[in-house]
């Protein structure tokens, strides 16, 4: 049985390499764009809430509701629902390119909540001390909030990356490429269990690797 598994792995080795590359591209581009959007949204959610450095209840409530609505949609439904939007942005709804748009729409609000949670952990006493010294809002955001929340932000990005890896696997349902696509086409539709098992193992290893790196960086930042 083990010999059959290794024989299958050798046969599809190039396929696994290509699917890992596609998964890496989807995760990399989606994470980069989502992290920027999520961080900006997270900062806005924190500073505009009542009692913070720039209270704007209207902006906070509107943003809060929009993020909750987007986050309430399962990825597979969101991906189908925004097909016209995806096609308008990248010109296609399939393949790696077609998967990046829904992945960003799905991940950015999720990251925004994680960024918000990390930023809210910053001691209000430190913020008030900087305000008393005459620091501007911009200085408080860059020198206090973002600096003090670095470990939490890294852990938030780590969780977001793991969620993103899972979403790329689901995107395989519509032929987005990557490990999910291989698992569905070969493992399910052609019923080749060895391929399915290999894809699952590769996904588990990827998640473990991301979690270990994220935890290590967060620990380093906490010591500094």
C-alpha positions in Angstrom: 0.0 0.0 0.0 2.8 2.4 0.9 4.6 1.4 -2.3 1.5 2.4 -4.3 1.3 5.7 -2.5 5.0 6.6 -3.3 4.4 5.4 -6.9 1.4 7.7 -7.2 3.4 10.6 -5.7 6.2 10.1 -8.1 3.8 9.9 -11.1 2.1 13.2 -10.1 5.1 15.0 -8.7 5.1 17.7 -11.4 1.4 18.2 -10.8 2.0 18.7 -7.1 4.8 21.2 -7.7 2.6 23.2 -10.1 -0.4 23.2 -7.8 1.8 24.3 -4.8 3.1 27.1 -7.0 -0.5 28.1 -7.9 -1.6 28.0 -4.3 1.4 30.1 -3.3 0.6 32.7 -6.0 -3.1 32.9 -4.9 -2.2 33.2 -1.2 0.7 35.6 -1.8 -1.2 38.2 -4.0 -4.4 37.8 -2.0 -2.7 38.2 1.3 -0.7 41.3 0.2 -3.8 43.1 -1.0 -6.0 41.9 1.8 -3.4 42.9 4.5 -3.2 46.5 3.2 -7.0 46.8 3.0 -7.6 45.0 6.3 -5.0 47.1 8.2 -6.5 50.3 6.9 -10.1 49.2 7.8 -8.9 48.0 11.2 -7.3 51.3 12.0 -10.4 53.2 10.9 -12.6 50.9 13.0 -10.4 51.6 16.1 -9.8 55.3 15.9 -13.4 56.2 14.8 -15.1 54.3 17.6 -16.7 56.4 20.4 -14.1 57.5 23.0 -11.0 57.0 20.8 -8.7 59.5 19.2 -11.0 60.4 16.3 -14.6 59.5 17.2 -16.9 59.3 14.2 -19.9 57.1 15.2 -21.4 57.3 11.7 -18.4 56.1 9.9 -17.7 53.4 12.5 -21.3 52.0 12.4 -21.4 51.9 8.6 -18.1 50.2 8.3 -19.0 47.9 11.1 -22.2 46.8 9.4 -20.5 46.3 6.0 -17.8 44.2 7.4 -20.3 42.1 9.3 -22.4 41.5 6.2 -19.4 40.4 4.0 -18.1 38.2 6.8 -21.4 36.5 7.2 -21.2 35.0 3.7 -19.5 31.6 3.3 -16.6 31.8 0.8 -18.2 29.5 -1.8 -21.3 31.6 -1.9 -19.4 34.9 -2.0 -17.3 33.6 -4.8 -20.3 32.8 -7.0 -22.2 36.0 -5.9 -19.5 38.4 -7.1 -18.7 36.7 -10.4 -19.8 39.8 -12.4 -17.5 42.0 -10.2 -14.6 39.5 -10.6 -15.0 39.5 -14.4 -15.1 43.3 -14.5 -11.9 43.6 -12.5 -9.7 40.9 -14.0 -11.6 39.8 -17.1 -12.1 36.2 -16.0 -13.7 34.1 -13.3 -11.6 31.0 -13.5 -8.0 30.1 -12.9 -5.6 31.7 -10.4 -6.4 35.3 -11.6 -10.1 34.7 -11.3 -9.7 33.4 -7.7 -7.7 36.3 -6.3 -10.6 38.9 -6.4 -13.0 36.8 -4.3 -10.2 35.7 -2.0 -9.4 39.4 -1.3 -13.1 40.3 -0.8 -13.4 37.3 1.6 -10.1 37.9 3.5 -9.9 41.7 3.8 -12.9 42.1 6.2 -11.7 39.0 8.2 -8.2 40.6 8.6 -9.8 44.0 9.5 -11.5 42.4 12.5 -8.2 40.7 13.5 -6.3 44.0 13.1 -9.0 45.8 15.1 -8.7 43.3 18.0 -4.9 43.6 18.0 -5.0 47.4 18.0 -7.6 47.5 20.8 -5.2 45.6 23.0 -2.9 48.7 23.1 -3.0 50.2 26.6 -5.2 53.3 26.6 -2.9 54.8 29.2 0.0 54.9 26.7 -2.3 56.6 24.1 -3.4 59.2 26.6 0.2 59.9 27.6 1.1 60.6 24.0 -2.0 62.8 23.6 -0.9 64.7 26.7 2.5 65.3 25.2 0.8 66.9 22.1 1.2 64.0 19.7 -0.9 64.2 16.5 -3.4 61.5 15.6 -1.1 60.3 12.8 1.8 60.0 15.3 -0.4 58.1 17.7 -1.4 55.7 15.0 2.1 55.1 13.6 4.2 55.4 16.8 1.8 53.9 19.4 -0.9 51.8 17.9 1.0 50.1 15.1 4.2 49.8 17.1 2.7 48.4 20.3 0.3 46.0 18.5 3.0 44.4 16.3 2.9 40.9 17.9 -0.9 40.9 17.7 -0.9 42.1 14.1 1.5 39.4 13.1 -0.6 36.7 14.8 -3.6 38.1 13.1 -1.9 37.9 9.7 -0.9 34.3 10.5 -4.5 33.4 11.2 -5.6 35.2 8.1 -3.0 33.4 6.0 -4.2 30.0 7.3 -7.8 30.9 6.5 -6.7 32.0 3.1 -5.0 28.7 2.4 -8.3 27.0 3.2 -10.2 29.3 0.9 -7.8 28.6 -2.0 -8.6 24.9 -1.6 -12.4 25.7 -1.8 -11.7 27.9 -4.9 -10.7 24.6 -6.6 -14.4 23.8 -6.9 -14.6 26.4 -9.8 -11.3 25.4 -11.3 -9.1 28.1 -9.6 -6.1 25.9 -9.7 -3.9 24.9 -6.8 -4.0 22.0 -4.4 -7.8 22.3 -4.0 -8.3 21.9 -7.7 -6.1 18.9 -7.9 -7.8 17.3 -4.9 -11.2 17.7 -6.5 -10.3 16.7 -10.1 -8.0 13.8 -9.2 -9.0 12.8 -5.7 -12.8 13.2 -6.0 -13.9 13.2 -9.7 -11.4 10.5 -10.8 -11.4 8.9 -7.3 -7.7 8.5 -6.8 -7.3 8.4 -3.0 -3.5 8.7 -3.1 -3.8 12.1 -4.7 -6.4 13.3 -2.2 -4.2 12.1 0.7 -1.2 13.8 -0.7 -3.0 17.1 -1.2 -4.3 17.0 2.4 -0.8 16.3 3.7 0.6 19.2 1.7 -2.1 21.5 3.0 -1.5 20.4 6.6 2.3 21.0 6.2 1.7 24.4 4.7 -0.6 25.5 7.6 1.9 24.2 10.2 4.7 26.0 8.5 2.8 29.3 8.4 1.7 29.0 12.0 5.2 28.2 13.2 6.7 31.2 11.3 4.0 33.5 12.5 4.3 32.4 16.2 8.1 32.7 16.0 8.0 36.3 14.6 5.4 37.3 17.2 7.6 36.0 20.0 10.6 37.9 18.7 8.6 41.1 18.5 7.3 40.7 22.1 10.9 40.4 23.4 12.0 43.7 21.6 
